[in-house]
Amino acid sequence: MSSEPPPGSGQQPPEDDPFRKQPPPSGGSGSPYGDQPPYGSQPPPPPGGGGPYGGAPYGGGGQPADPLAGMPPLADSGKRTLARIIDMILVGVVVWLLTWGFGVTELDVDTDKVEYGKSLGQSAIAAVLYIAYDTFMTVRNGQTLGKQLFNMRVANLDNGATPSVQSSLIRAAVLWLPFAFCCACIWTAICGGWSYFDRPYKQGLHDKAAKTVVVSTGG
């Protein structure tokens, strides 16, 4: 009896073949790939596309059942809060030094009159510094100093890349403008606290506006 394989059977690719599709890294049910046919019976994956963490962009790849497939672990909301507090303190110290140096105090009582113009000036300085700090650090590598301390970073939701200047500016403005001018504690609690309840991506309101997520760096 002949030992040759039947015609058209082809040859299975080696395990490390770069064109061989692999199942998603986290084993959830309903994989979009299933059992793979022999190599050569289907075209290779389309060029371009994947995010920096490998595979398709977050939630890509034929709409898998798990929207988090291919995404690094999402950052813990509690750590995000601690990182934000650290950033607020660091920038707040700079704001206080500048407003003190230029004589712009929050409330200046003079002959029983409260000069709210100086309070507005302090708010403007705070808004500029907080937005500039958050935007610059996010564009640089997705990490503020607080996020670096807790091993997390901001990433685009669709592909995991570091956000652009425009996305980072939108994210910072949504977070810090209301904080600086009207409702610091309330807005911070609502905007950042949204991530505690949001599913599946644990986004704050500023993340939703900029289409970003905060993920763990695994450090």
Stockholm file with secondary structure:
# STOCKHOLM 1.0

chainA/1-219         MSSEPPPGSGQQPPEDDPFRKQPPPSGGSGSPYGDQPPYGSQPPPPPGGGGPYGGAPYGGGGQPADPLAGMPPLADSGKRTLARIIDMILVGVVVWLLTWGFGVTELDVDTDKVEYGKSLGQSAIAAVLYIAYDTFMTVRNGQTLGKQLFNMRVANLDNGATPSVQSSLIRAAVLWLPFAFCCACIWTAICGGWSYFDRPYKQGLHDKAAKTVVVSTGG
#=GR chainA/1-219 SS CCCSCCTTCCCCCCTTCTTSCCCCSSCCSSCSSCSCCCTTSSCCCCSSCCCTTSSSSTTCSSCCSCTTTTCCCBCCHHHHHHHHHHHHHHHHHHHHHHHHHTTCCSCCEETTEECHHHHHHHHHHHHHHHHHHHHHHHHHHSCCHHHHHTTEEEEETTTCCCCCHHHHHHHHHHHHHHHHHTCHHHHHHHHHHGGGTCCSSCCCHHHHHHTEEEEECCC
#=GC SS_cons         CCCSCCTTCCCCCCTTCTTSCCCCSSCCSSCSSCSCCCTTSSCCCCSSCCCTTSSSSTTCSSCCSCTTTTCCCBCCHHHHHHHHHHHHHHHHHHHHHHHHHTTCCSCCEETTEECHHHHHHHHHHHHHHHHHHHHHHHHHHSCCHHHHHTTEEEEETTTCCCCCHHHHHHHHHHHHHHHHHTCHHHHHHHHHHGGGTCCSSCCCHHHHHHTEEEEECCC
//
